[in-house]
Amino acid sequence: MRLDQLHPDVSSFETTVAGEKEQAGYWVALDETYFYPESGGQPADRGTLNGQQVLDVQQDGGIVWHKLEKALSGKVKGEIDRTTRVDHAAQHTAQHVISAILQDEFSIPTVSFRTGSAESTLDIDCPHWTEELEVRLMRRLREVIRENLPVTTRDYPEEEALALPLRKAPQVTGTIRVVQIGELDYSACGGSHLKSTAALGLVLLTGVEKVRGNVRLSYVAGERAYTLLDRERSALVAASRLLSSKKEEVPDAILALKQEVATLEGQVDILREQRVEQDVSRLMNEESVIQLHHANEDVAYSERLAKRLADAGKIALVWNEAALKLFVAGDSQLHLGKWAKANLSAFDGRGGGNERMAQAVFPSKEQGWSCASTWREELVK
């Protein structure tokens, strides 16, 4: 068993460098180390060696390697970041508890697990996730936390380990490390864990999505969960103030606001359409190729006007300065989309389109308007 497993509470230690290698950075092996190496979906510990930040910890062939920015040799003082260690242990312990509840109460097995920097994820073999499942899971999670079940670790000979009610078959042979959470869970596991379920404090589900036929649950546990709760409460309070609503009325207030916005957008679209028709009528006496400069117009208006002028038999070049976007539309001997794409590099533009309509964006108004003027001359020929 590694020292980080035998003595998980050790945060500071002294040792010497036992090996060095250079592989996309500097790596050192130590005579003794209490750093946890990445494995089984749990990230490696963080901390310092002689003041240098430990960027990664990996185990290869039984040797634990520590990644650093600079080479290191001789005597070493190691300091483990306890905040990160406890955080990773909380996410991992929560995974054991969630997986055990899902398996025991819903016959839903866990496929994989990963601790992320913001959220942790659990992929489960479940065709459909429902609100009822989530409510029951969260209720049971709270019960397990209140029960304050002890989390213990012990090494077993392989035969004895296999006689235990392990949640799934171990991936190692010989001596097997088993993590037990009360009578809730027995798992062969080499990760770090909290000392009890009560130490989890709080577990929150943060998302559900389908991934490769499985359901992926996102969650946070421990201090991450409290931080998220504080952040979301602050956001709710701010939204309540802005909407002049009670906190519990915020969803209804937002829905009413969205409906009001949809109504206003519909009215704006009607006015936009009326204005487009008026401008098309006004421009019908212009030349066959029309170049327009919109300094402060809505980009949707510029695009619609270009299309309507094209439908009326004109070739339109409409430059929208606010969006740095040029619309070209109309019937021409050229395939406008292909022609535009082939002639944009001189103006640092990007875009394309179809036979009758092209659009492009530019890094500056000078380049866009210059492109519009140059193209107008080409289209007039």
Secondary structure, DSSP 8 states (H G I E B T S, - for coil): --HHHH-TT--EEEEEEEEEEESSSEEEEESS------BTTB----EEETTEE--EEEEETTEEEEEESS---SEEEEEE-HHHHHHHHHHHHHHHHHHHHHHHHH---EEEEEE-SS-EEEEE--S---HHHHHHHHHHHHHHHHHT-BEEEEEE-HHHHHTS--SS--S--SSEEEEEETTTEEEE--S---SBGGGG--EEEEEEEEETTEEEEEEEETHHHHHHHHHHHHHHHHHHHHHT--GGGHHHHHHHHHHHHHHHHHHHHHHHHHHHHHHHHHHTTS-SEEEEEESS--HHHHHHHHHHHHHTT-EEEEEETTTTEEEEES--SS-HHHHHHHT-GGGT-EEEE-SSEEEEE-SSHHHHHHHHHHHHHHHH-
